[in-house]
Amino acid sequence: MKKNILFINGVPDDQRAFVYEIDKNGVYKWQSIGSSNIGSFLKNDLFNRSSILLDTTEDQELPRIMVSAIFNEISDADTHKITLKKADDFYKSISDKVPFFNPPANVMNTTRDNIYRLLQGVDKLHVPKTVKIQPKSPSDIYDTVEKEHFEFPVIFRQAGDHGGISTVRVDDKTEQFYAFPLDGRDYYLTQFVDYSDNAGVYTKYRLVVVDGEVYIRHVIFSDSWVIHSKSREYMEKNKKYQSQEEKILKSFNVEIKPKIKDVINEMYKKLKLDYFGVDCYIDKDMNILVFEINASMGILLQTKGYIFKDCIETIRQALIKMILEKNSSKDFLRNNVTV
């Protein structure tokens, strides 16, 4: 009998979700931010997959289920404080019985300001200074810039947002932040670092760490400092960068991975996560400039027409292998536990 792997997801603290389909039986299909979103992509013949969704109530009754291992998919420490706490309570009650991947307490440490603190002092790794603030006026922001010894420009963004949403580069004290509700909610200030080349082109690598091993997911080139999936429009207009990405993907295991292995190992040891993504820039001397590190990044979704499908499949297989092999001393391949 195949074993059962349980994937834990959670409702965000604001209880908002996007419903994209209601099937003929009236079942809602929905998605929200703050999930590593891997369970649905790990279909294979070696184990079955089950899932539970933690809500924000205190008295939620969870179904009893036989499991061989548990994977925490709740991945955003800013947007899922309540369900991460619930998942951590669950972890404490079960982690001595079955393997538990991405422990919730360790995910809680992946806020942008914590990542900055945790990864200081690692050779050839630069994580720009980041602080969390709760401004109620532009002057609160500028007071922090001065107090924390930032230099303009700085990056200002709302906590919990990704993909360039609610992100602005502040070049001086003329910014009025009209687009932002300055009502005491959490924001981040990050020191801006110019990483463009001589032609004014910016390069972002997306790396994925699975069980301590680093894999490449993709590379994006852009004429803008803030890079996300739509930045590929620049590459479509400048075909040489598509060729450059293909070259990097093919040579990564030989040309880059051995030279950044020690840095990645330090990340892995300090973060204590089984699975996470790293958005960064890697210069010619193999110094890494970090933009973002967390387990919330889009990794396994296949995008039609792009060249990184083999990279995605390699990462998917690495996850399956980790789930099957890690903590084999607990013998979960032969024993299920009811949770």
C-alpha positions as CSV (number, residue, x, y, z in Angstrom):
1,M,0.0,0.0,0.0
2,K,1.3,3.4,-0.9
3,K,2.0,5.8,1.9
4,N,0.2,9.1,2.4
5,I,1.9,12.5,2.6
6,L,-0.1,15.2,4.2
7,F,0.2,18.8,2.9
8,I,-0.9,21.6,5.3
9,N,-2.2,24.9,3.9
10,G,-3.7,27.9,5.6
11,V,-6.1,30.7,5.2
12,P,-4.4,34.1,5.4
13,D,-5.0,36.3,8.4
14,D,-7.3,38.7,6.5
15,Q,-9.3,35.6,5.3
16,R,-9.2,36.8,1.7
17,A,-9.0,34.4,-1.2
18,F,-9.5,34.4,-5.0
19,V,-12.3,32.0,-6.1
20,Y,-11.5,31.0,-9.7
21,E,-14.1,28.2,-10.3
22,I,-17.2,26.7,-8.7
23,D,-17.8,23.2,-10.1
24,K,-21.1,21.5,-10.8
25,N,-21.3,20.2,-7.3
26,G,-20.9,23.7,-5.8
27,V,-17.4,23.1,-4.7
28,Y,-15.2,26.2,-4.7
29,K,-11.8,26.2,-6.2
30,W,-9.7,29.0,-4.8
31,Q,-6.2,30.2,-4.2
32,S,-4.6,32.7,-1.9
33,I,-1.2,34.1,-1.2
34,G,1.3,32.6,1.2
35,S,1.5,29.0,0.1
36,S,4.5,27.1,-1.3
37,N,1.9,25.4,-3.5
38,I,3.8,22.2,-4.3
39,G,1.5,19.4,-3.3
40,S,-0.7,19.6,-6.4
41,F,2.4,19.3,-8.6
42,L,3.9,16.2,-6.9
43,K,1.6,13.5,-8.4
44,N,3.6,10.3,-8.7
45,D,3.3,6.5,-8.3
46,L,5.4,6.4,-5.0
47,F,3.0,8.1,-2.5
48,N,-0.5,9.5,-2.2
49,R,-1.2,13.1,-1.3
50,S,-3.8,14.5,1.2
51,S,-4.3,18.0,2.3
52,I,-5.8,20.0,5.1
53,L,-6.6,23.7,5.3
54,L,-6.1,25.5,8.6
55,D,-8.5,28.4,9.2
56,T,-8.1,31.3,11.6
57,T,-10.5,30.0,14.3
58,E,-9.3,28.6,17.6
59,D,-11.7,25.6,17.7
60,Q,-11.2,24.1,14.3
61,E,-11.8,20.3,14.2
62,L,-9.3,18.6,11.9
63,P,-10.1,15.3,10.2
64,R,-8.2,12.2,11.5
65,I,-6.0,10.8,8.8
66,M,-3.3,8.2,8.4
67,V,0.0,9.9,7.3
68,S,3.6,8.9,6.7
69,A,5.0,12.4,6.5
70,I,3.8,16.0,6.6
71,F,4.8,19.0,4.5
72,N,3.9,22.5,5.7
73,E,3.0,24.6,2.7
74,I,2.1,27.7,4.7
75,S,5.0,29.9,3.7
76,D,4.4,33.6,4.3
77,A,5.3,34.8,7.8
78,D,3.7,38.2,7.2
79,T,0.3,37.1,6.0
80,H,-0.3,33.8,7.8
81,K,0.7,34.5,11.5
82,I,-2.4,32.8,12.8
83,T,-2.3,29.6,10.8
84,L,1.5,29.3,11.2
85,K,0.9,29.3,15.0
86,K,-1.7,26.6,14.6
87,A,0.6,24.6,12.3
88,D,3.4,25.0,14.9
89,D,1.2,23.6,17.6
90,F,0.4,20.6,15.3
91,Y,4.2,20.2,14.6
92,K,5.0,20.0,18.3
93,S,2.5,17.2,18.7
94,I,3.5,15.1,15.8
95,S,7.1,15.8,14.7
96,D,8.6,13.1,16.9
97,K,6.4,10.5,15.1
98,V,6.8,11.3,11.4
99,P,9.0,13.6,9.2
100,F,7.8,17.1,9.1
101,F,9.1,19.4,6.3
102,N,9.4,23.1,6.5
103,P,8.7,23.4,10.3
104,P,6.3,26.4,10.9
105,A,8.5,28.0,13.5
106,N,11.3,28.3,10.9
107,V,9.0,29.7,8.3
108,M,8.0,32.3,10.9
109,N,11.6,33.5,10.8
110,T,11.5,34.3,7.0
111,T,10.2,37.8,7.2
112,R,12.4,40.2,5.2
113,D,13.9,41.8,8.2
114,N,14.7,38.5,9.9
115,I,16.3,37.2,6.7
116,Y,18.6,40.3,6.8
117,R,19.5,39.5,10.4
118,L,19.9,35.8,10.1
119,L,22.3,35.9,7.1
120,Q,24.7,38.6,8.1
121,G,28.3,37.6,8.1
122,V,28.2,35.0,5.4
123,D,31.1,35.3,3.0
124,K,30.2,36.3,-0.5
125,L,26.6,36.9,0.4
126,H,25.1,40.4,0.6
127,V,21.6,40.8,2.1
128,P,20.7,44.5,2.0
129,K,19.7,46.1,5.2
130,T,15.9,45.8,5.9
131,V,13.7,47.0,8.7
132,K,10.0,46.6,9.4
133,I,8.1,49.8,10.2
134,Q,4.5,50.8,10.9
135,P,4.3,54.4,9.5
136,K,1.3,56.7,9.8
137,S,2.8,59.5,7.8
138,P,5.6,60.1,5.3
139,S,7.6,61.7,8.0
140,D,7.6,58.4,9.9
141,I,9.3,56.8,6.9
142,Y,11.9,59.5,6.5
143,D,12.6,59.5,10.3
144,T,13.4,55.8,10.0
145,V,15.7,56.4,6.9
146,E,17.7,58.8,9.1
147,K,17.6,56.8,12.3
148,E,18.6,53.5,10.7
149,H,21.3,55.2,8.6
150,F,19.9,54.3,5.2
151,E,21.1,56.0,2.1
152,F,18.9,57.1,-0.8
153,P,17.5,55.4,-2.8
154,V,15.6,52.9,-0.6
155,I,12.9,50.4,-1.4
156,F,9.6,50.8,0.3
157,R,7.0,47.9,0.1
158,Q,4.0,46.6,2.0
159,A,4.7,43.5,4.1
160,G,3.3,40.3,2.6
161,D,3.3,41.6,-1.0
162,H,5.4,40.0,-3.7
163,G,6.0,40.2,-7.4
164,G,6.6,44.0,-7.4
165,I,3.2,44.8,-5.9
166,S,3.1,47.9,-3.7
167,T,6.9,48.4,-4.2
168,V,8.5,51.7,-4.9
169,R,12.0,53.1,-5.0
170,V,12.3,56.2,-3.0
171,D,15.1,58.4,-4.4
172,D,14.7,61.4,-2.0
173,K,12.4,63.1,0.5
174,T,9.9,64.3,-2.2
175,E,7.9,61.0,-2.3
176,Q,4.5,61.5,-0.6
177,F,3.4,57.8,-0.7
178,Y,-0.1,58.7,-1.9
179,A,-0.7,55.1,-3.1
180,F,0.0,53.6,0.3
181,P,-2.4,53.4,3.3
182,L,-0.2,54.7,6.0
183,D,-2.4,53.5,8.9
184,G,0.1,51.6,11.1
185,R,0.2,48.4,9.1
186,D,3.6,46.7,8.4
187,Y,5.9,47.9,5.7
188,Y,9.5,47.2,4.9
189,L,12.4,49.6,4.1
190,T,15.3,48.0,2.3
191,Q,18.5,49.6,1.1
192,F,18.6,49.8,-2.7
193,V,21.6,48.3,-4.4
194,D,22.2,49.0,-8.1
195,Y,23.1,45.7,-9.7
196,S,22.8,46.8,-13.4
197,D,25.6,46.0,-15.9
198,N,27.3,48.6,-18.1
199,A,24.4,48.5,-20.5
200,G,21.9,49.2,-17.8
201,V,20.5,45.7,-17.8
202,Y,19.5,43.9,-14.6
203,T,19.7,40.2,-14.1
204,K,17.7,38.1,-11.6
205,Y,18.4,34.4,-10.8
206,R,15.7,32.3,-9.2
207,L,17.4,29.5,-7.3
208,V,15.6,26.7,-5.4
209,V,17.0,24.8,-2.4
210,V,15.7,21.3,-1.7
211,D,17.2,19.4,1.2
212,G,20.3,21.6,1.1
213,E,20.9,21.2,-2.7
214,V,20.6,24.2,-4.9
215,Y,18.9,24.1,-8.3
216,I,18.3,26.8,-10.9
217,R,14.7,27.6,-11.9
218,H,15.2,30.5,-14.4
219,V,17.1,33.7,-15.2
220,I,15.4,37.0,-16.2
221,F,17.0,40.0,-17.8
222,S,15.3,43.4,-17.7
223,D,15.9,47.1,-18.2
224,S,14.1,47.7,-14.9
225,W,15.5,47.1,-11.4
226,V,12.3,45.4,-10.2
227,I,12.0,42.1,-12.0
228,H,9.1,39.8,-12.1
229,S,7.5,37.4,-14.7
230,K,6.2,40.2,-17.0
231,S,9.8,41.4,-17.3
232,R,10.3,38.7,-19.9
233,E,8.7,41.1,-22.4
234,Y,12.1,42.8,-22.5
235,M,13.8,39.5,-23.3
236,E,11.2,38.9,-26.1
237,K,12.3,42.2,-27.7
238,N,16.0,41.4,-27.1
239,K,16.4,37.8,-28.2
240,K,20.1,37.6,-27.2
241,Y,19.0,37.5,-23.5
242,Q,16.8,34.5,-24.2
243,S,19.9,32.8,-25.5
244,Q,21.9,34.0,-22.5
245,E,19.3,32.4,-20.2
246,E,19.5,29.1,-22.0
247,K,23.3,29.1,-21.7
248,I,23.2,29.8,-18.0
249,L,20.6,27.1,-17.4
250,K,22.6,24.5,-19.3
251,S,25.9,25.4,-17.6
252,F,24.7,26.1,-14.1
253,N,25.7,22.7,-12.6
254,V,29.2,23.1,-13.8
255,E,29.9,26.8,-14.0
256,I,28.0,28.3,-11.0
257,K,26.7,25.6,-8.6
258,P,30.1,24.5,-7.3
259,K,31.2,28.1,-6.7
260,I,28.2,29.1,-4.7
261,K,27.7,25.8,-2.8
262,D,29.3,27.0,0.4
263,V,27.1,30.1,0.5
264,I,23.9,28.0,-0.1
265,N,24.9,25.6,2.6
266,E,25.2,28.5,5.1
267,M,21.7,29.7,4.1
268,Y,20.4,26.2,4.5
269,K,21.9,25.8,8.0
270,K,20.8,29.1,9.2
271,L,17.2,29.1,7.8
272,K,16.6,25.4,8.7
273,L,14.1,25.0,5.9
274,D,13.8,21.9,3.7
275,Y,12.6,23.8,0.7
276,F,12.8,27.5,-0.2
277,G,13.5,29.9,-3.1
278,V,16.2,32.5,-3.5
279,D,15.8,35.5,-5.9
280,C,19.2,37.1,-6.3
281,Y,21.9,38.5,-8.6
282,I,25.1,36.6,-9.0
283,D,28.1,38.6,-10.3
284,K,31.1,37.3,-12.2
285,D,33.0,36.7,-8.9
286,M,30.1,34.5,-7.7
287,N,29.0,37.1,-5.0
288,I,25.3,36.8,-4.3
289,L,23.1,39.8,-3.8
290,V,19.8,38.7,-2.2
291,F,16.5,40.2,-3.2
292,E,14.2,37.8,-1.5
293,I,14.3,34.4,0.3
294,N,11.2,32.4,1.2
295,A,9.1,29.3,0.3
296,S,6.3,31.2,-1.3
297,M,7.8,31.6,-4.8
298,G,6.2,30.2,-7.9
299,I,8.4,27.2,-8.7
300,L,6.6,24.2,-10.2
301,L,4.1,25.9,-12.5
302,Q,5.0,25.0,-16.1
303,T,4.8,28.0,-18.4
304,K,4.2,27.1,-22.0
305,G,6.9,28.0,-24.4
306,Y,9.7,28.7,-22.0
307,I,13.0,26.8,-21.8
308,F,13.1,26.0,-18.1
309,K,10.7,23.1,-18.1
310,D,13.5,20.6,-17.5
311,C,14.7,22.7,-14.5
312,I,11.2,22.5,-13.0
313,E,11.1,18.8,-13.5
314,T,14.5,18.4,-11.8
315,I,13.2,20.4,-8.8
316,R,10.0,18.4,-8.7
317,Q,11.9,15.1,-8.7
318,A,14.2,16.4,-6.0
319,L,11.2,17.2,-3.8
320,I,9.8,13.7,-4.3
321,K,13.1,12.2,-3.5
322,M,13.5,14.2,-0.3
323,I,10.0,13.3,0.9
324,L,10.8,9.6,0.3
325,E,14.3,9.5,1.8
326,K,14.7,12.1,4.5
327,N,14.5,11.0,8.0
328,S,14.5,7.3,6.9
329,S,15.4,6.4,10.5
330,K,11.8,7.0,11.4
331,D,10.9,4.3,9.0
332,F,7.9,6.1,7.6
333,L,8.0,4.1,4.4
334,R,6.6,1.2,6.4
335,N,4.5,2.9,9.1
336,N,1.6,5.3,9.0
337,V,0.6,7.4,11.9
338,T,-2.9,8.7,12.6
339,V,-3.1,12.5,13.2
